[in-house]
């Protein structure tokens, strides 16, 4: 049975936090709590032994409350929630101060600032304050999680190149569209090639809108081959994945792709243990 650390999941609780974009997504705009995810955590040939919770993009007034809540959840449920990625405003000159209370929390590995929303200006990640804050994250032993439009991967490359001491975790393979035309796909490929050339960038394999192995394999294998076996991680993006695939279908598709590939354990859990500073698991568990 393949053990897994899921490097990217969310809890949605509209009774606790307001996430504006969820109001437009009927199948997600309901309480989707940890218990629902845990119920999916074991299949016929896999078992999720831990997971990383990633910030939700709550409304501005609730950002700190969200951070506090998930740090506490990781403390209360450290048996399953092994690490958390918090929100930080990387355009705030006082970002370091806003994160100071979390830097002594072992569960806090990094922060995310979403860059792929339509209302986020292009090249936001190249704002001088943004760049300085990403540099500062490295000094704080935190990494930056980048969720960015596929056409702007070259911008992320420029950011990562200027911040060599900060680990950059690319979310969802840079959000490629599996139905895109050749020109768009080639632009995504060039962006991935640039990012993979930098030692301080790693990639979550997730976010594709299909679990059809014949469709997704070229995209997945392109990232696996360029980033190499030690800089890729399994991630489900549960429950957002439910917009097009189920957790079980995605997991089985990844298991199928890795039937003929080496370093399966690195991909499914060992790399996540390293990147998210996860202890308490035996590598041979």
C-alpha positions in Angstrom: 0.0 0.0 0.0 1.4 3.4 -1.0 1.7 5.9 1.8 1.0 9.5 0.9 1.4 12.9 2.4 -1.0 15.2 0.6 0.9 18.5 0.1 -2.2 20.6 -0.6 -5.7 20.5 0.8 -8.3 22.9 2.1 -11.0 23.0 4.7 -14.0 25.1 3.8 -16.3 26.2 6.6 -18.6 29.0 5.5 -20.0 29.2 9.1 -16.5 30.3 10.2 -14.8 32.0 7.3 -16.1 34.0 4.3 -14.4 33.1 1.1 -16.0 35.2 -1.6 -15.2 33.1 -4.6 -16.8 30.0 -3.1 -20.2 31.7 -3.2 -20.1 31.2 -7.0 -19.2 27.5 -6.8 -22.3 25.5 -5.6 -20.5 22.2 -5.0 -17.9 23.8 -2.8 -20.0 26.4 -1.0 -20.8 24.2 2.0 -19.0 23.0 5.1 -16.2 20.7 3.9 -14.4 19.8 7.1 -11.4 17.7 8.0 -13.6 14.7 8.8 -14.8 14.6 5.2 -11.2 14.6 3.9 -10.1 11.9 6.4 -12.9 9.7 5.2 -11.3 9.6 1.8 -7.8 9.1 3.1 -7.5 5.4 2.5 -8.2 3.5 -0.7 -7.5 -0.1 -1.9 -3.9 0.6 -2.6 -3.0 3.9 -0.8 -3.3 5.6 2.6 -2.9 9.3 3.4 -0.8 9.4 6.5 -0.6 13.2 6.7 -1.5 16.4 4.9 -0.6 20.1 4.5 -3.3 22.7 4.8 -3.0 25.7 2.5 -4.6 29.1 3.2 -8.2 29.7 1.9 -8.2 33.3 0.6 -10.7 34.5 3.2 -11.8 38.1 3.2 -9.3 40.7 4.4 -10.9 41.2 7.8 -10.5 37.4 8.6 -6.9 36.8 7.4 -5.4 36.7 10.9 -8.3 34.7 12.3 -7.8 32.2 9.6 -4.0 31.9 10.2 -4.6 31.5 14.0 -7.3 28.9 13.4 -5.2 26.6 11.2 -2.1 26.9 13.3 -4.2 25.7 16.2 -5.8 23.0 14.1 -2.3 21.7 13.3 -1.5 21.6 17.0 -4.7 19.9 17.9 -4.6 17.4 15.0 -0.9 16.9 14.5 -1.6 13.2 13.9 -2.9 14.2 10.4 -2.4 17.9 9.7 1.3 17.8 9.6 2.0 21.4 8.3 0.2 24.6 7.3 0.7 27.3 4.8 -0.5 30.7 6.0 -1.5 33.9 4.3 0.9 36.8 4.1 0.5 40.1 2.3 3.7 40.2 0.3 3.0 43.8 -0.7 3.0 45.0 2.9 6.3 46.6 3.9 5.6 45.3 7.5 5.0 41.7 6.4 7.7 40.4 8.7 6.0 41.9 11.8 2.7 40.3 10.8 4.3 36.9 10.7 6.4 37.2 13.8 4.1 35.3 16.1 4.1 32.3 13.8 7.8 31.8 13.2 8.2 29.7 16.4 5.4 27.3 15.3 6.9 24.1 14.0 3.8 23.5 11.9 4.2 26.7 9.9 6.3 26.0 6.8 5.4 28.8 4.4 3.0 31.4 3.2 1.0 32.0 0.1 -0.2 35.1 -1.8 -2.4 34.1 -4.7 -1.4 35.6 -8.0 -3.7 33.9 -10.5 -7.0 35.8 -9.8 -8.3 38.0 -12.7 -8.1 41.1 -10.5 -4.4 40.6 -9.7 -2.3 42.8 -12.0 0.3 41.1 -14.1 3.9 41.2 -12.7 2.7 41.7 -9.1 5.4 39.3 -8.0 8.0 41.6 -9.5 7.0 44.5 -7.3 10.1 45.6 -5.3 8.3 45.2 -2.0 7.1 41.7 -3.0 10.6 40.7 -3.9 12.1 42.0 -0.7 9.4 40.2 1.3 10.1 36.9 -0.5 13.8 37.3 0.4 12.8 37.9 4.0 10.8 34.7 4.1 14.0 32.7 3.5 15.6 34.5 6.4 12.6 33.5 8.5 13.0 29.8 7.5 9.7 30.0 5.6 9.0 29.4 1.9 6.7 31.1 -0.6 3.9 29.2 -2.3 3.2 30.5 -5.8 -0.2 30.1 -7.4 0.2 32.0 -10.7 -1.2 32.1 -14.2 0.6 29.9 -16.7 1.4 32.9 -18.9 3.4 34.5 -16.0 5.7 31.7 -15.1 8.6 33.6 -16.6 7.8 36.4 -14.0 8.0 33.9 -11.2 11.3 32.7 -12.6 12.6 36.3 -12.3 11.4 36.5 -8.7 12.9 33.1 -7.8 16.2 34.0 -9.4 16.4 37.2 -7.3 15.6 35.2 -4.1 18.0 32.3 -4.2 17.9 31.7 -0.4 14.1 31.3 -0.4 12.4 28.1 -1.4 9.6 28.7 -4.0 6.8 26.0 -4.1 5.0 26.1 -7.4 1.3 25.3 -6.9 -0.6 23.1 -9.3 2.2 22.8 -11.9 1.6 26.4 -12.9 -2.0 25.8 -13.8 -1.7 24.4 -17.3 -4.9 24.0 -19.3 -5.0 20.4 -20.7 -7.3 21.6 -23.5 -5.1 24.6 -24.5 -3.8 25.1 -28.0 -0.2 24.2 -28.9 1.0 27.8 -28.6 -0.4 28.2 -25.0 1.0 24.8 -24.0 4.4 25.7 -25.4 4.4 28.9 -23.4 3.6 26.9 -20.2 6.4 24.4 -21.1 8.9 27.2 -21.5 7.9 28.7 -18.1 8.3 25.3 -16.4 11.7 24.8 -18.0 12.9 28.2 -16.7 11.6 27.5 -13.2 13.0 23.9 -13.1 16.5 25.3 -13.9 16.6 27.0 -10.5 17.5 24.8 -7.5 15.2 26.9 -5.1 12.0 26.0 -7.0 9.9 22.8 -6.4 6.6 21.7 -7.9 3.4 20.3 -6.6 1.9 17.9 -9.1 -1.8 18.8 -8.9 -4.4 21.1 -10.4 -5.1 19.4 -13.7 -8.8 19.3 -14.8 -8.8 15.7 -15.8 -7.9 12.3 -14.3 -7.7 10.7 -17.7 -4.2 9.2 -17.6 -3.8 9.5 -21.4 -4.5 13.2 -21.2 -2.6 14.3 -18.1 0.5 12.1 -18.4 2.4 14.3 -20.9 1.9 17.3 -18.5 2.8 15.4 -15.4 5.8 13.7 -16.9 7.1 17.0 -18.3 7.3 18.4 -14.8 8.6 15.2 -13.3 11.4 15.0 -15.9 12.5 18.7 -15.6 12.3 19.1 -11.8 13.7 15.7 -11.0 12.7 13.1 -8.4 13.6 15.3 -5.4 11.7 18.4 -6.3 8.2 17.2 -7.0 5.3 16.3 -4.6 1.9 14.7 -4.7 -0.9 17.1 -4.0 -4.7 16.7 -4.4 -6.1 20.2 -4.0 -9.0 18.7 -2.2 -11.8 19.7 -2.3 -11.3 22.1 -5.2 -10.3 19.0 -7.3 -14.0 18.0 -7.1 -14.8 20.6 -9.7 -13.5 18.1 -12.3 -12.2 15.0 -10.6 -12.5 13.1 -7.3 -9.6 12.6 -4.8 -9.7 8.9 -5.4 -9.5 9.3 -9.2 -6.6 11.8 -9.0 -4.7 9.5 -6.6 -5.2 6.5 -8.8 -4.1 8.4 -11.8 -0.8 9.4 -10.0 -0.3 5.8 -8.9 -0.8 4.6 -12.5 1.7 7.1 -13.9 4.3 6.0 -11.2 3.9 2.3 -12.0 6.9 2.6 -14.3 8.8 5.5 -12.7 11.4 5.3 -9.9 11.5 7.2 -6.6 7.8 6.6 -6.0 8.1 7.2 -2.2 10.0 10.5 -2.8 7.0 11.7 -4.8 4.2 10.5 -2.6 5.6 11.4 0.8 9.3 11.8 1.4 9.8 15.0 -0.5 6.9 16.6 1.4 8.4 15.5 4.7 11.6 17.4 3.7 10.0 20.5 2.2 7.5 21.0 5.0 9.8 19.9 7.8 7.6 17.1 8.8 8.8 14.8 11.6 7.2 12.0 13.4 6.9 9.6 10.4 9.3 6.8 9.7 10.5 6.8 6.1 9.8 3.0 6.1 6.4 3.3 7.9 
